């Protein structure tokens, strides 16, 4: 009998015992702990810390399910569906899922968070860690008017910003211990108005007659430069995040018409607001026969910080044109996030509807491109 590395062995039999014990311990250990995502040293893309391995965000907006319901409408009663969708997204090759949190569900009153919503959020983090998916947590959603608290719409600009800071403090505190958060996206498609708006008119026009994805951060610029209002708002909310989660990446989901050029603009000019953000996020849906224009827009967001195309989809172009856009956008983009609504490619293929046919074309493109894109970090400029 001899002792090797603290384990008693009996000749060759000890090898089997040692291997068996090792496998047993490995099985009890669970999945390896995820590393945090950081901006790469060159500021071109992202890396995992502490290993330094490149990380290329490639994933889905999980903004609603197949029935159009927001996640807060079913993540309590139908948690199994959430788990199944996460595993399906992972199987398709995703490493990031963008979750859209509604302010009214997290913060039903100005200073009292909803403990059930925070419990679900923590459970979602646990699921993400088990499956191996990073979360892009987008907040302050007012997508459905019926879920927007009356008190929230009655607030003036200062009161609204204070409530928004409280939201982010609560969320960051709940998430600070988890490595599964890729980033906090302060708001989906915020806008500084070009002139006065009516009291309580905080939301932009509805999409598909239902979802209010655009939100104003002020009702009156009152002579202030619009980018200055955007910067003050960003700094206010980042300060709330950093108090509870000082190392996490922070971004804002910008409309593609944020560039400082004639015509419609959001006031969130990339070169003016990038300094306080860890990276820029932009939503670009190429139009048919206008891939070049989409790439030119993307180029306007390349202002010295990593750029993630946080929303894209063959909404107004063919799958072939979207593939071309994805390939050519690699010059400036460091990550890409499309959409997944709970239907697998097989389900889309068998349904026979035009909408599902479009979704199928996207999912097949996503799955085919995943190995190449996620294994190839952006080239240094």
N, C-alpha and C positions, 0 to 999 in steps of 0.2 A: 504494500500500500504506500502511496506517495501523495504529497500535496502539491498541486499546481495552481498557482494564482489564487490560493485560498479555497479551492474546491478539491475535496478528496476524490480521488479516482482509483479505480481498480483496473489497471491495465487498459486495454482498448475499450472496455465497456464504459470508462469514464468519458470518452469522447461523445458517445451517444447520449449519456446523461447530461453532459454539459450543453450539447447542442439543443436537447429537448428543453432544458431549463431556460436556455437563451430564447428559444422560440416562445416559450410560455410567458416569459417576462416581456418580450416584444409585443405579444398579443394583448397584454394587460396595459401597455403603455399608451395605447390609443394613437391617433395620427400625430405626426411630428408637428411641433409648434410652428406656426407661421412666423415669418420674419416681417418686420415693418417695412413699408415702402418709403423711400426717400428720393429726392431729386439727385440725379447723378452728379458727380463732381464737376463735370463739364457743363452742366445746366442744359443738356440737350434732351435728356430723357429721365428714366427712373432706374433705381437699383434697389435691391433688398438688403437690409441691414440686420446683422453685421457682415453677412457673407460678401456683399458687394456684387452679387450676381445681377445681370441686367434683368429688368422687368418691363415688359411691353403690355400695357393695358389692352385687353381684347375681350369685349364682353357685350352685355345686353342691358338695356333699360327694361326693368321689370316694373313698369309703371301701372299696369293693370292686368287682369287675367283675361281669359278667353271670353268672358261675359262682360268685359268693360268695367269690372269692379276694381276700385283702389284696394291696395293690400290691407289697409285697416278695416275694410269691410268683410274680410274673410279670414284674417290670420288668427283669430281666436277659434271660431267654430270649425274651420277647415285647415288646420295646421298641416295635416298630411299632404294637402295639395301644395302648400308652400315647399315642403321638403321635397316632394316629387319634382316640382319645377326646378328647384335648385340643382338637383342631381341631373336633370335633363340638360340644363344649361352647361353644367360641367362636362357632361358627355359630348356636347357639341363643340367643346374646345375652349369655353370661356374661362377667363381667370378673374373677371370683374363683373359685378352685378350692381346696377344703379337703382337704388331704392328711393322712392319719393315719399317723404313724410309730410303729412298735413298738419299745419300749425294747430288747428282746432282740436285735433285728436290727441296731440301731445300736451297742449296747454289750453285746457277748457276755460281757465280764468287767468287773469294777468299774472298772478303769483302762485298758482297752485297747479303743478303738473299732474297728469293722469298716471297713477301708478300702474294701471293695467297696460297702458301703451308702452311704458318704459320696461315692464316685465317682458312684453312681446319683443321689444327691440333687443333686449339682452339675449332672449332666446334665439332671435335671428342671428345675432353675432355668434352664438354657440354653434348654430347650424353652419354658418359660413366657415367657421374654423374646422369643423368636422369634414365638410365637403372639399375645402380648399379653394374657396372663392373670396376675393376681396370685395368690400362694399364701398361704393361711391354713394355716400349718404347725402341726399339733396333735401334741404329743409324748407320750412316756411310755406309749404304748399297751400294754396287756396283753390285747388282745381275744381271743386264742386261747391257752388255757393251755399248749398244746404249744410255744409260742414264748416262754414266760416262763422265764428261766434259774432253775435251782434255787437258785443262790447269792443271787438277788435276793429271793426269797420268805423266805429264812432270815434276812435282815437285820432288825435292830431299827429303830425309827423314825429314829434319828440316822443309821444306816448307809444306810437307804433314801433319806433326803433327800440324803445326800452323793452317792449314785449318781445320783439324779435331777438334781442340780446339775451333775454331770459330763456327763450326757446333753446338757443344754442348753448347756453350754459348748462341747461338740464340735459340736453342730448350728449354734449361732450363729456359731462360727468359720468353718464351711464356707459359710455363707450371707451373711456380713457384706458382701461386695463386690457382691452382686446387688441391684438395685432391685426385683426381681420378688416379694419377700416383702412381702405386705400386713401380716402380723402373725405372732407366735408365740403359740399357744394352749398354755399350760403343761400342761394335762391335760384330757381329755374327762371331764366329769361327776365331779369329785372330791367326796368326802364326808368329813366329820369324824364319827366314830361318836358316838352318844349315850351309849354305855357300853362296857365291855371286850368285845373280840372274841378269838377263839382265836388262838394263835400261827400266823402264816402266812396268816391269813384276810383277805387284802388286797383281794379282789375281791368285787363284788356278784353277785347272781344272774345267770345267763346270759340273754341275749335270744335267742329262737328256738333255745333249747337249745344255743347255741354261743358267741355273742359276749358277752364280758364288757366292757360299755361303762362301767360304774360301778366306781370304784376308791376305796378308802379311803386317806387320807394318814397315818393313825395307827391303832393298834389299841386305844388306851385314852386317853381325854381326861385321865384321872388328875386330875380336879378342875379342870382348866383350862377356861375358857369356850371353847366350840367356835369362835366367830368369831375368838378370839385365836389358836387353833391354825392356822386358815386363813390369818390375816394373816402369821404367822411363816413359814409354808410359802411363801406367795406371795413375800414379801420375800427369802427364801433363794434361790429360783429366779430371780427377776428380777435379783438381784445377779450370778448366774452368766451370764445372758444379756448384761447390760450390760457386763461385762468384755470381751466379744468383739464385741458389736454394740450400741453405746450409744444409737443413735437409733431403733431399731426399735420399733414398737408391740407391746405385750404385753397379752394378755387371758387369760381362763379360760372354758372352756365349761361353763356352769352349767345344772343341771337346773331345771325350772320350779318345783320344790318347795323352792327355796332361801330363799324368803321367811320372815321371822320371824313365824310364825303357828301356831295350834294344828294338831297333826297332824305328818305327816312333814316333815322339813326336813333340809337337807344340812349346815348349819353355816356355809355360805358366804353369809351374809346380805348382800345387795347393798350396803346402806348402810354395813356394817361393813368390807367388803373393797375397795370401789371406789377408795379413796384411793390405793392403790399401783398400780392398773391404768390403762392408757391408755383403755380402753373396756370395757364389759361385754358379754358374749355369753350369750345364753339360748336354750334349746331348747324350743320350744313347738309342740305338735301340737294344734290346735283339735279339740274333740269336736263331734259332730253336735248341732246346736241349742244350742250353748254358746259361740258366738263371743264373746259379751259377757264370759264368764268368762275366756277366753283373753286378751282385751284388758285386763281388770282385773289379771290376773297380770303382763302386760307392764308395766303402769303401775307396779307395785311395783319394777321394775328401773330406772326412770327416776329416778336419784338424783344427777344432775348431770354424768354422763359420757355420751358417745354409747353407744347400745345397738344391737347387731347381733343379729337373730334368726338364730342360726347353724345351726339345724336347724328345718325345718318341712316339712310334706308332708300330702297328704290321706289320712292313715293312718286317721283315725277321723271324718272329715267329708267332705262332698261337695266337688268342685272349686269349685262356686259359693260354698260357705261359706268355703273357703280364699281365694278371690278377695276376698270381703268382709273377711276377716281381714287380708289384705295391705293392702288399701286403707285400712281404719280404723286399722291399726297405724302408719301413717305419722306419726301425731301424736307417737309416742314412739320409733319405730325409725329407724335411719339406714342399715340394710342388711339383706339377706335372703339366706339360703343354703339351698337345697333339696338334692336328690339327683340324681345321674346315675350309672348303673351300666353304661354301655357299649352300651346299645341305643338306636338312633335312634328317633324317632317312627315312621318308616316300618316299621322292624322290629317295633316294639310293635304297630302297627296290623295287621300281617299275621300275628302269632302266634296270635291268637284266645284267649289265656288271660286270666283275670280279673286277675291281677297286672299283666300288661302293659297291660291296658286302664286300670288305675289310673295306672300310670306314664305312659302316653300322655296322659291327661287333665292330669297335672301338667306334662309337657313342653310341651304345647300352650299351657297357661296361662302358663308361664314365657316362652316365645317371644313370645307376644302382648303381655305386659306389659313386656318388656325395654326397648323404646325409650322408653316413657314414664317408667318408674321410674329408669332410669340417667341420664336427662337432667334429672331434677327433684330437686335436693338438698332436705334437710329444711328446713322453714320455721323461722326463728328464733323462739324462745319469747318 
